[in-house]
């Protein structure tokens, strides 16, 4: 699970709260905080490959070099209704 590195510029902001990270930690999943994908490589766990990249309110464009590692590509989930 990858999340944006928290921003503590505004102490009154909830921007550092990442519910999915809390869930991942509860499930004992590996977590990573990044500010940018530059220089970051997804970890490799044995012979398992990444199946799917799912982005939810992430704030960064997932680069093709990462999407291409996933067997089924990527899915971007938008948290609000979009115009038809």
Protein Blocks (a to p, Z undefined) as FASTA:
>chain_A
ZZddddfkbmmbcklpcfklmmmmmnopacdddfbfghpacddehjbccfbdcdehkopa
cdfklmmmpmnlpadddfbdcdZZ
